[in-house]
Amino acid sequence: MRSKLMARHFGTVAAACLSTACLSLAGCSVPSSGPSRSAVQTEANVDIVDVTYGSVLSMQEPIQKGFPESFVRQPLPTIDRISLDEKLQLQVFENVDKGLFGATEAGPTVIAPLTVDSEGKLSVPYVGRIDAVGKSLEELRAVVEEKLAEQTPDPQVIVSRMDESGLSVSISGDIRQPGIYPLDIPTRRINALLSRAGGVAASPDQVKVEIRRGRNGGSAGLRAIQDDPRQDVAVLPGDNVVVRAEHRRVFVLGAIGAQKVIPLDQPNMVLIDAVAASGGLNNDAANPEAVYVFRRKAQAGTQPPKSGSVGTVFRFNFSEPTGVLAAGEFGLWNSDVIYIAETGNVRFSRVLKLLLGVTLPAKQISDMASGG
């Protein structure tokens, strides 16, 4: 009983001291881990959106479209077909001692390099300019043999590529083994080609893959490429593939178990995931009615930002079951800031400690702050 009376007496004295001392601190600010609930709600340059379980489904992040439809519909390249700028080699065997290309005792006559010109044609001695682009090596061999047979009896011709310059793609960026890679049957799709180049060190959710094809281009996330067969598009000769690790992350601040930066390296991370990964709300300091997500750009499904707005603030009430459920559906965006405001008692406790140099139990602080 005596201890209770002393505590009540101390509370009365402390309250009186506070009333007097606060007058001298009217122009001073009490240290805080961030803006209070009232400060967030009265900020003129942000849009405040109350998030409920009923509204959260309309606020999901737009699904990335991935590669354009022309890339998705692109058939696999027929890599046995000749393309522009390819360098070819011909070996000609003649059945006479002195043929068109000279003595044959030393073996076949090698004609190289022969380059397919910008019109898709190939110039062959004693044959002339013939169409090459789109033909297979076997089809071109048959044409050359037919033309030469008019001038030398029963020639035999072998056509081969001097290099793979016409059937290669370049890979650069955040890939383990960047370089120029020849296309073959197993690597005609982007996912297989990336594997051939050693893959990427970052999480697939952090990686974007861009394909530059002449004047056209498109990009898709590596996760989509791995999970969606339509996004595992065909790669064509001459494509430039650029791989970028985006290092997407969110920031967790305020009255939370541990303030930290959380990488968005999991698919479809939601607010409740980030709160749990940070140790949950601080039981002694957090205001469960004031859980916020700060976002620089307007969220899909919300009202357009008002003139002069610098972003949108989404407010969740964790004191209600529907607020927690809404947090389990609210998808996070890159660079979102999650902030949990402090309860008013925490700020009162700081004032008490600042003025009197003491720390009291939470219930007594609550009673004092409420005048009880």
C-alpha positions in Angstrom: 0.0 0.0 0.0 2.8 2.4 1.0 4.6 1.7 -2.3 1.4 2.4 -4.3 0.9 5.7 -2.4 4.5 6.7 -3.1 4.2 5.9 -6.7 0.9 7.9 -6.9 2.6 10.8 -5.1 5.6 10.6 -7.4 3.2 10.6 -10.4 1.4 13.7 -9.0 4.7 15.5 -8.5 6.1 14.4 -11.9 3.0 15.5 -13.6 3.2 18.9 -11.9 6.9 19.2 -12.8 6.0 18.3 -16.3 3.3 20.9 -16.6 5.8 23.6 -15.5 8.8 22.3 -17.4 7.0 21.7 -20.7 6.3 25.4 -20.8 10.0 26.0 -21.1 10.3 23.2 -23.8 7.4 24.5 -25.9 9.8 25.5 -28.6 11.9 22.3 -28.4 11.3 19.0 -30.2 11.4 15.6 -28.5 13.7 13.0 -30.1 11.7 10.5 -32.2 12.5 7.7 -34.6 10.3 9.2 -37.3 7.1 11.2 -38.0 4.2 10.7 -35.6 0.8 9.4 -36.8 -0.7 12.9 -36.8 2.3 14.2 -38.7 1.8 11.6 -41.4 -1.9 12.2 -41.6 -1.6 16.0 -41.9 1.2 16.0 -44.5 -0.1 18.1 -47.4 2.2 16.8 -50.0 1.2 13.1 -49.9 -1.9 11.1 -50.6 -3.2 9.0 -47.7 -4.9 5.8 -48.7 -6.5 3.6 -46.0 -6.0 0.0 -47.0 -8.6 -2.6 -46.1 -8.9 -6.2 -47.1 -11.7 -5.3 -49.4 -9.7 -2.7 -51.3 -6.2 -4.3 -51.3 -7.0 -6.7 -54.2 -7.4 -3.7 -56.5 -4.0 -2.3 -55.5 -1.8 -5.2 -56.8 1.3 -4.3 -58.7 0.7 -4.5 -62.5 2.0 -7.7 -64.0 5.0 -7.0 -66.1 4.2 -7.6 -69.7 7.6 -9.2 -70.5 8.8 -9.6 -74.1 6.7 -8.1 -76.9 4.3 -10.3 -78.7 6.6 -10.3 -81.8 9.3 -11.9 -79.7 7.0 -14.4 -78.1 5.7 -15.5 -81.5 9.1 -15.7 -83.1 9.9 -19.2 -84.4 13.1 -20.9 -83.5 15.9 -20.0 -85.9 16.8 -22.5 -88.6 20.5 -22.4 -87.8 21.4 -24.6 -90.7 20.4 -21.8 -93.1 22.8 -19.3 -94.5 22.5 -15.7 -93.4 24.0 -12.4 -94.4 27.7 -11.7 -93.8 28.5 -15.4 -93.3 31.9 -16.5 -94.4 31.9 -19.8 -96.2 34.6 -22.2 -97.5 34.3 -24.4 -100.6 36.4 -27.5 -101.3 36.2 -28.7 -104.9 37.2 -32.2 -106.1 37.7 -32.6 -109.8 38.0 -35.9 -111.7 40.6 -34.8 -114.2 44.3 -34.1 -113.8 44.1 -30.6 -115.0 40.8 -29.1 -114.0 39.3 -25.6 -113.8 41.3 -24.9 -110.7 44.6 -26.4 -111.8 46.4 -29.7 -111.0 44.4 -32.0 -108.7 47.2 -34.2 -107.4 47.6 -32.1 -104.2 44.0 -32.7 -103.2 40.9 -30.6 -103.4 40.9 -26.9 -104.3 40.0 -24.8 -101.3 38.2 -21.5 -102.1 37.9 -19.3 -99.0 36.8 -17.0 -97.6 33.6 -16.4 -99.6 31.4 -13.8 -97.9 27.6 -13.6 -98.4 27.0 -10.0 -99.5 24.4 -7.5 -98.4 22.1 -8.8 -101.2 22.3 -12.3 -99.9 24.4 -13.6 -102.8 27.7 -15.5 -103.0 30.3 -15.0 -105.7 32.0 -18.3 -106.7 34.7 -18.6 -109.3 33.4 -20.2 -112.6 29.9 -20.1 -111.1 29.1 -16.4 -110.7 26.8 -14.8 -108.2 24.3 -17.2 -106.8 21.6 -16.8 -104.1 22.8 -18.0 -100.8 20.7 -16.5 -97.9 18.0 -18.9 -96.7 19.6 -22.0 -98.3 21.1 -24.8 -96.3 24.7 -25.7 -96.8 23.6 -28.9 -98.6 21.3 -26.9 -101.0 24.1 -24.5 -101.8 26.5 -27.4 -102.5 24.0 -28.9 -104.9 23.7 -25.5 -106.8 27.5 -25.1 -107.0 28.0 -28.7 -108.2 25.4 -28.2 -110.9 27.0 -25.0 -112.2 30.5 -26.5 -112.2 29.4 -29.7 -113.9 28.8 -27.6 -117.0 32.6 -26.9 -117.2 34.3 -29.9 -115.5 33.1 -33.5 -115.4 31.4 -34.8 -112.3 32.8 -32.3 -109.7 32.3 -32.9 -106.0 31.9 -30.0 -103.6 32.0 -29.6 -99.8 30.5 -26.3 -98.4 31.3 -25.4 -94.8 31.3 -22.4 -92.5 34.6 -20.8 -91.8 33.4 -19.5 -88.4 30.1 -19.0 -86.6 30.0 -15.2 -87.0 26.7 -15.4 -88.8 25.2 -17.6 -86.1 26.2 -16.0 -82.9 24.8 -13.7 -80.2 26.5 -11.4 -77.7 25.8 -11.6 -74.0 26.9 -8.8 -71.6 26.1 -7.3 -68.2 25.6 -9.1 -65.0 26.4 -12.6 -66.3 29.2 -14.9 -65.1 30.7 -15.4 -68.5 29.9 -12.5 -70.9 31.0 -12.9 -74.5 30.0 -14.0 -78.0 28.3 -17.4 -78.2 27.5 -19.5 -81.3 23.9 -20.6 -81.6 23.3 -24.3 -81.9 20.3 -26.5 -81.5 20.2 -26.6 -77.7 20.8 -22.9 -77.2 18.1 -21.4 -79.4 16.1 -20.2 -76.5 17.1 -17.4 -74.0 17.1 -19.5 -70.8 19.4 -22.1 -72.3 21.7 -19.5 -73.7 22.0 -17.8 -70.3 22.9 -21.1 -68.8 25.5 -21.6 -71.4 27.0 -18.3 -70.3 27.3 -19.4 -66.7 24.0 -18.0 -65.4 23.7 -15.1 -63.0 24.7 -14.8 -59.3 21.7 -12.7 -58.3 18.3 -14.0 -57.4 16.0 -14.5 -60.5 13.6 -11.9 -59.0 16.3 -9.3 -59.1 17.4 -9.8 -62.7 16.0 -8.3 -65.9 17.0 -9.7 -69.3 16.9 -7.4 -72.4 17.2 -8.6 -76.0 18.2 -6.0 -78.6 17.3 -7.1 -82.1 18.1 -4.5 -84.7 15.9 -1.5 -84.1 13.6 -3.6 -81.9 14.0 -4.7 -78.3 12.2 -6.1 -75.3 12.9 -7.3 -71.8 11.5 -9.7 -69.2 12.4 -10.7 -65.6 14.5 -13.8 -65.3 11.9 -15.3 -63.0 9.2 -14.9 -65.7 11.6 -16.5 -68.2 12.1 -19.5 -66.0 8.5 -19.9 -65.0 6.5 -19.0 -68.1 7.3 -20.9 -71.3 6.0 -18.1 -73.4 8.7 -15.8 -72.0 11.5 -18.3 -72.8 11.7 -16.8 -76.3 13.7 -17.7 -79.3 17.1 -16.1 -79.8 18.1 -15.1 -83.3 21.6 -14.7 -84.9 22.9 -11.2 -84.3 20.9 -10.6 -81.1 22.5 -8.6 -78.3 21.5 -9.9 -74.8 22.0 -7.6 -71.8 21.5 -9.0 -68.3 21.0 -6.5 -65.4 20.7 -7.2 -61.7 18.4 -4.6 -60.3 19.0 -5.0 -56.6 15.4 -4.3 -55.7 14.7 -3.7 -52.0 12.4 -2.2 -49.3 13.3 -0.3 -46.2 11.7 -1.0 -42.8 11.8 1.8 -40.2 10.2 3.0 -37.0 8.9 1.0 -34.0 9.8 -2.4 -35.4 11.8 -5.3 -34.0 14.8 -4.5 -36.2 15.1 -1.6 -38.7 16.6 -3.0 -41.8 16.9 -3.1 -45.6 15.2 -6.2 -47.1 16.0 -7.4 -50.6 13.0 -8.2 -52.8 14.6 -11.5 -53.8 11.4 -13.6 -53.3 8.5 -13.6 -55.8 5.4 -11.6 -54.7 6.7 -10.4 -51.4 3.9 -8.7 -49.4 3.9 -6.3 -46.4 3.4 -8.9 -43.8 6.5 -10.8 -45.0 8.7 -7.7 -44.5 7.2 -7.0 -41.0 7.8 -10.5 -39.9 11.4 -10.5 -41.4 12.1 -7.4 -39.3 11.0 -9.0 -36.0 7.4 -7.8 -35.9 6.0 -4.6 -34.3 7.7 -3.4 -31.1 5.3 -4.4 -28.3 6.3 -1.4 -26.1 6.6 1.3 -28.7 4.6 0.6 -31.9 1.2 2.0 -32.6 -0.6 -0.9 -34.4 -3.1 1.5 -35.9 -0.4 3.4 -37.7 1.5 1.1 -40.0 2.5 2.9 -43.2 4.0 2.2 -46.6 5.5 5.2 -48.3 5.6 5.0 -52.1 6.9 7.6 -54.5 4.5 6.9 -57.4 0.8 6.4 -57.4 -0.4 2.8 -56.8 -2.5 1.1 -59.4 -6.2 1.1 -58.5 -6.0 4.2 -56.3 -7.2 7.8 -57.0 -4.8 9.9 -59.2 -2.3 11.8 -57.0 -3.3 15.3 -56.2 -1.5 18.3 -57.7 1.9 18.7 -56.0 1.8 15.3 -54.4 5.2 13.7 -54.0 3.8 10.2 -53.4 1.3 8.0 -51.8 1.1 6.7 -48.2 -0.8 3.5 -47.5 -2.1 3.2 -44.0 -2.8 -0.2 -42.3 -4.5 -0.8 -38.9 -2.9 -3.9 -37.4 -5.2 -3.7 -34.3 -7.9 -5.1 -36.5 -7.8 -8.6 -38.1 -8.8 -7.2 -41.5 -5.8 -4.9 -41.4 -3.4 -7.8 -40.9 -5.2 -9.7 -43.6 -4.8 -6.8 -46.0 -1.1 -6.7 -45.2 -0.9 -10.3 -46.3 -2.2 -9.3 -49.7 -0.4 -6.0 -50.3 2.4 -6.5 -52.7 5.6 -4.5 -52.2 7.4 -2.4 -54.8 11.0 -1.6 -55.2 12.1 1.2 -52.8 9.0 1.1 -50.7 9.5 2.5 -47.2 7.6 0.7 -44.4 7.2 2.8 -41.3 5.6 1.9 -38.0 4.7 5.0 -36.0 5.2 5.1 -32.2 2.4 5.2 -29.7 1.9 8.5 -27.9 3.1 7.0 -24.6 6.5 6.5 -26.0 6.9 10.2 -26.8 5.5 11.0 -23.3 8.1 8.6 -21.8 10.9 10.5 -23.7 9.7 13.8 -22.3 9.6 12.3 -18.8 13.1 11.0 -19.1 14.4 14.2 -20.7 12.9 16.4 -17.9 13.2 14.2 -14.8 15.9 11.7 -15.8 13.7 8.7 -14.8 12.0 5.8 -16.5 8.7 4.5 -15.2 6.7 1.4 -16.0 4.6 1.5 -19.1 1.2 1.4 -17.3 2.2 4.2 -15.0 3.3 6.3 -18.0 0.0 5.6 -19.6 -1.9 6.6 -16.6 0.1 9.8 -16.3 -0.3 10.6 -19.9 -4.0 10.2 -19.7 -4.3 12.1 -16.5 -5.3 9.1 -14.4 
